Amino acid sequence: MFVTKNLRVSFIIFIVGLISFFIADLSISTVDTSLLVEEFFFSIIKLSFSNYSILFEAFLNTITIAIISIFISSIIGFFLALFFSNMLVRISLSFTRAIHELFWALIFLQIFGLNTLTAILAIIIPYSAILAKVYAEILEEHDTFPDVLRGKSKVSYFIYTKIPDAFPHLISYTLYRFECALRSTAILGFVGITTLGYYLSSSFMQGYYNEVWLMLILFYIVIASVKWWFNKYTFTPLTIASFFYLDDFSGFNWDNLVRFVTSDIVPHPIRNDLGFDKTLAWFDNIFSNEILPGVFNTIVLTQLSLFLTALLALVLFPLVSKKFFSKPTRLTSHIFLVILRSTPEYILAYIFLQLFGPSMLPAALALMLHNGSIIGHLMGNETNLLSLRPDVTKKRNEKYFYEVLPRVYNQFLAFLFYRWEIIMRESAILGILGIATLGFFIDSAIADFRLDKMFLLLLVTALLNIIVDLISKKAREYLRADASFSSCGCSLK
């Protein structure tokens, strides 16, 4: 029965992905791609930077903003997790986390300007919602105590039984989310905040690829070494130091916030009392010219990227599995996958955009590489837990298709559906790079200071992500497959 369900779901993913492949704009528009690619990749042997003090400051800004953001987000997220069973809380958090942190940054830029407060709020709001959801799921997984232990006090039950039992997994996920915060903070530089992405985009636009490679390599080192410099011994001093270092929290203006909520995002015809017909015409124009094509392109890019992610993950996972390769090969493959999943999709898409020109190709490649490496890594870990028969075939292709893949395929589909919502969020935001997804129209609305249209498009983006999340959940229930947050599922959200 499981085999039949897996085949049905896989067939749907394959057909939809194939249709998306033929519909998507995958054209290459650069004049001489091969020369640009060669120049870019050969620059790795001559690393340098024009001003190392500026580079050091960019890394400090990136790290300190991430530390403060995850500190505040984890507190808010944990508090909200205790009330996650409330329908209103769940719906509010679904909407909040459905909007990408770059979109939040673009919103707060209109209210608070280009400063530290904008960057921190852009991370805190979606991350608090994500942490609340995952914390609630972790606590639910550890709700295994007999009813007699729960007593009459819910607070005592949480403090003395449930939380201590789940605490290692809560910490593990929070550390993973901190790595995500580092990546998110880095890409905030693309909207003008002086984190790593700001100087990365500047160097790329000027053709200083040696600087681009230096920043990327240093960023990989920072990500790979997180567990050594951000742990229970360093957490408190680093958090305190971050608050002292980021002393620029100016920009909060209550009048700007009130104006934004009560005027800027109110539809233009309603704000100017132009009547129902004008309001309907305003909405119809946006719906026909921006919402429909934006949603269509976002879905096409999402489904194409999901299909490519699945193919890449199936190819990659044997490379890190003890069942297929020796330790040197696994180590090399592991380093390669760490690099791919440590590079934010936005940065990968930006690099491919410079190499291949504006189309869906850069975004699809970026989403495939990042998400495929994550699922490939998780699948490799799953296969390491398998026990094979002593007389199992030594031929890798037969072992792959007849022994290993059938036993982990259900888990593979669960991982894939978990990443579906993430791919949808990223597909929307990558429109800022010039791809005609919803992000393209949102960015255009902000550039024209049409914040009412921006807000409407953000509502559509959030609704689309919520629908995908619900379908994903139903698909996992149909497959009776899930990924435990207590084991390897921490890297999925």
N, C-alpha and C positions, 0 to 999 in steps of 0.2 A: 504493500500500500504506500509506504514511504517513497519507494522507487517511482511509482506512478505519479505521485504528487510532485516529486522533484523534477521529473521529466516534463510535466505540464508547465510548471513555473519556469524552468529553463527554456522551454520552447517559446514561451511568451517573451521572456527577456531577449532571446535571440532574434525573434521576428521584429519586435519593436526596435531593437538596436540596429538591425539591418535596414529597416525603413528609414530610421533617423540618419543612418550613414549616407543614404542616397539623397535625402532631403537637405542635409546640412551643407553649408557653404564651407568647403575645405580647400579653397583656392590658395595658391602661393603667389603673392603679388610683389615681392622684392625682386629687384633687377638681377642681382647675382648672389643667390643664396649661398652657394658653395664657398665663395670667397669670404663672405661675412662669417659663416660658420667656422671656417678655417682660422680666420683672424681672431675670432672670439675664443676658441678652444686653445689656440697656441699661446694666448696671453697668460695662461696659467703658469707658464715657466718664468715669467718676469713680474712677479708680484711687487707692487709698490703702492704708495699713497702720498698725495701731495702735502697733506697736513695731518700728521698722526695725532695731534692734540684734538683736532676736530673729530677724528675717527674714535678716539677714546671717549670723548664726550657723548657721541652718538650711541655707543654701546652702554655707557652708564645710564643714559636716558631710557634706553630700551629695557634694561634690566630693572631699574628702580620703578618705572611705571608698571612693569609686570608684577613686581613684588607687592606694591601697594594695592594694585587691582585685585590680585588673587587673595590677599589678606582680607580685604573688605568683602569680596565676593563670597569667600568661604563662610564668613560669619553670617551674611545675609542668606546665603544658600542653605545653610544648616537650619537656620530659624524657619525658613519657608518650607523646608522638607518635613518639619514636624506637623505642618498643616496641609501637606500635599494631597491628602484625601478629600479636601474641600474642593468641590467642583469649580467654584469661582477662582480659587488659587491656581488650579490646574490649567484652566482656560487662559488666565492672564499670563502665566509662565510660558505656555505654548506660543502665544503671540509674541512675547518678549524675546524668546530665544530664536524665533523664526526669522528675525531681522538680523542680518550680519553686522558685526562690529564696525565695519567700514561705513555702512549706512548710518549707524548710530553716530559715528564720528562726523559724518556730513550734516546730520541734524544738529548736533551740538555746536558745530562751527557757526551755524546761523544764530545761535543763542549766546554762546560764551566766547566766541572768537577762537583764534589759533593759540592755544595754551595748554598747560598741563592738565587742567580741569577737564577740558574736552576729551583728551586722550584717556584719562582714568575712567570717566563716566562711560565712554564708548566701550570699554572692556567690562566694567562692573555690571552693567545692566544685562547684557546677554549671558555673561558668565554666571551671574547669580542664579538666573533661571535654569541654566544647564546643570549647575551644581545641585540646585534644589531637587531637580528631577532624578539625577543619578544618586544623590545621597538618599532620597526616599526609596529608590529601588534597592540600594544596598541594605538599608535598614529593614526593608521588607523581606529580603533574602535571609536576614538573621533573626527574623521573628519566629524562632523555633522553640521558645521556652514554654513549659507547661503553664496553663492558665493560672494555676495556684501561685506561681511566682509573680504574677502581674500585680497582685494585691489590689488595693483600692486607689493607690496613687499612680497615675500615669507618669508623672514626673520622676518618681523614684524608680519606676520600672525602666524608663529610658536611661537614667543616669547610672544605675547600678547593674543592669543586666544587658540591655540591648546595645547601648553605645559602646561599652567596653568590648563586647564580643565583635562588633563591626568595626571598631576603631582602626585596626591595621589596614582594612580595605578602604575606609574613608580617607586615610592619609595617603594611601597608594594612588587613589584616583585624583586627589588634590594635587599631588606632585606631577602627575601626568597633565592635569589641567594647567599647571604652572608652565610647563613646556609649551602648551598651546598658547598661553598668554604671551610668552616671549615671541612666538611667531606672529601673533595678532598685533602686538605692539610694534614689531618691526615694520609691518606693512602699513601701519598708520602714517608712516613717513610719506607714503604716496599721496596723501591729501594735505601735506604741508607741515606736519608735526615733525620736529627734528629728531626722529629716531633713525634706526639703520636704513629703513626704506627710503628716506629722504635723500640720503647721500648715494644710495644704490641707484636710484632712478637718475639722479644728476650725473653720475659717472657714466652710466649706460648711454644717456642721451648725448654726451660729449665724446663717446667712443673710447673712454678710458677703461677698457676691459680688464686690464691688470688690476685696477682698483676694485672693480666688481668682484673679481675672483678672490682678492684678499679679504674683502668684507664677507663674502659667502663662506670661505674657509674658516675665518675666525668665528662666524656665527655657528657653524657646525661644531666647532670645538666647545663653544659656550653651551650648546644644547647637549652634547655628548657628556659633558662634565658636570651637569646639573646636580647629580646625586652627591658629588663631592663638595660642592660649594654652597648648596642649598639643602640643608638637612636640619635635624632637630637641634644641633649644636649651634648652627649659624643663623637659624630662622629669626630669632629675636633681635640680635644685633643688626642684621641686614635690613629688617623691617624698620627699625628705629632710624638707622642711617638713611634709608630711602626717604622717609618723611622729612628729615633735615635737609637732604640733598635737593629734593623737589619742593622748594619753598615758593614756587610761582603757582599759586592757586587763585590768582586774580582772574577776573573776567566774569564772575557771577554778578549778574544784574537782574534783580527781581522784575523790573519793568520789561526787560527783553523777554524773559520767560513768559510773563503774562501776555505780552503782545503776540508772541509766537503761538500760544495756545488759543487765545481768544480772537485773533485776527489773521495772522499769517497763514495758518493751515485751514481756515474756513474757506470753502469754495468761493471764488470771486463773485459769481452772481448773487449768492446769499449774502456775502459781506456788503455788497453794494445795493441790496434790496431790488434786484432786477426782475424778480418774479420766477414762477415755476418753469415757464417755457424756456427762458434763458438758461436756467440751471440745468434743465434736461439737455439742451443743446450743448452746453459746456461738457457735461458728462459724456454725451454721445460722441462728441469729437475726440475726446481723450480715449474712450473705449475703442473706437474704430481704428484710430491712427497709432495708438501707443499700447494700450492694454492687450488687445488681441495679438498684434505681431510680437510684442514683448513676451507674453505668456507662451505663445507658440515657439518662439526661438529658445526660450528658457527650457521648455520641455524637451525640445529636439536635442539641445546640447546636453541636458541631463541624461537622457536615455542613451545617447551615443556614448557619453563618458562612462555610464554605468556598464554598458556592454563591453567597452574597451578595458575598463577596470577588471571585470570578471575574467576576460581572456588573459590579461597580464598577470593577475594573481595566480591563475592556474599554471602559468608558465614559471613563475618565480618561486612558488613555495617549495618545490623539491630542492632548490639550491641551498636552502637553509635547514633542510631536514636530515637528521642522522640516518634516515632510512635509505637515502639515495647517494649522498656525497661524503667525502672525507672531511676532516676538520679544517685543513687549509682552504678548501673550496667554500665551505660553510662560512668561515671567518671573513673571507673576501666578499662573499655575497651579502653577509650581514652588514658589513661596512657600507656597501653600495645601497642597501635598502634603508639604512639609517640616514644616509645623505638625502635620498629621495623623500623620505617621509618627514625629514627635518626642514625641508625647504617648503615654505608656504606656497600653496597653489597660485596665489596672486603673483608671487615673484617668478615662479616657473613660467606662468602665462606671459608675464611681461618680457622675459628673456626670449621666449618663442615668438612673441609679437615682433620684436626687433629683427629676428632672423627670417621670419616667413611672411610678415605683413599682416594686416587686419583681416581676420576671418575667424571661423569657429575652430580652425585647426590648432592655433596656439592654446586655446582654452581646453580643448578636448585632450591634447597631449599632456597638459599640466595636470588636469584632473585624473587622467589615467595613471600617470607616473606616481603621483602622490598617494592616491587611494589604493592603487594596485600594490604598491610597496607595503602599505599598512596591512592589507588583507593577506598578502603573501607571507609577511612576517608572522601573523597570527595563525595562519594555516600551517606554516612550518612547525610552530610550537605544538599545534594540535597533533600533527603526525608523530612528533617525538614521544607522545604519550601512548601511542598505539603499541600493542604487543602482537607481533606477527608469528605465524607458525614457523617451526624450525626448518621445515622443508620448503619454505617460500622461495619462489624463483629468484635468481640472481640478476636476471635481465631487467634493467631499469624501466623500460617501457611497459613490460608486462606487469611488473610490480606496481607501477603508477596507475595503470588503467584497471587492473583486475583485483588488486589487493588494498591499496591505500586510498585512492580517490573515492571509491564507493563508500568507504567507511567515514570519510570526513566531509562528504559532499553536502550533507544536510546542514552541517555547521558552517560550511562555506556560504551557502545561501543566506543563512542568518546574518553572517558578517556583512554580506553584500547589501542586504536590506537595511541593516543598521547604518551603513554609509550612504544610503540613498538620499536621506534628508540632508546630509552634509553636502553631497554633490549638488543638490538642488540649490542650497544656499549659496554655494560658490559659483554656480552657473549664473545666478542672478547678479552677483556682485562683479563678476568679470566683465559685465557690460560696460563698466567704467573705462575699460581699456579700448572701447570702440566697437565691441561686438553687440549686435542689436538685441540683447536680452533685456529684461526689465531694468537692470542696473544702468544700461545706456540711457534709457528715457528718464530715470530718476536723476542721474547726473546732469542731463540736459536741462531738466526742470529747475535744479538748484542753480545751474549756471545762469539761467534766465530769471532767477529769483521768483519763480512761480512755485512757492512753497505749498500752496493748496494742491496743485497737481502732484507735487512730490509726495505729499502725505497720502493721497489717494493711491498712487502707485505702490507705496510702501505697504498699505493695507492689502493690496492685491498680492504682493510678494509674500507677505506673512500668511495669508490665507492659502496660497499655493503650497507653501512649506508645511502647513498644518495638515492639509489634505494628503500630501505625500507621506507624512509621518503616520497618519491614521491607516493608510493603505499598507504601509510597511508593517505596522503592528498586526494588521489582519492577516497579511501574508505569512508572517512568522507563526501566528496562531494556527493557520491552515497547515503549515509544514510541521507544526509542533516542534519548532526549533527556536532556540534562544541562545544568547551568549551571556554567561554568568559574569557579573561585575566583580565577583569575588575571585575570579581566576584571570582569564586573559581578556575579558571584555572591556577593560578600562580604557583601551586605546581606540574604542570605536566611536565615542561621541565627540 
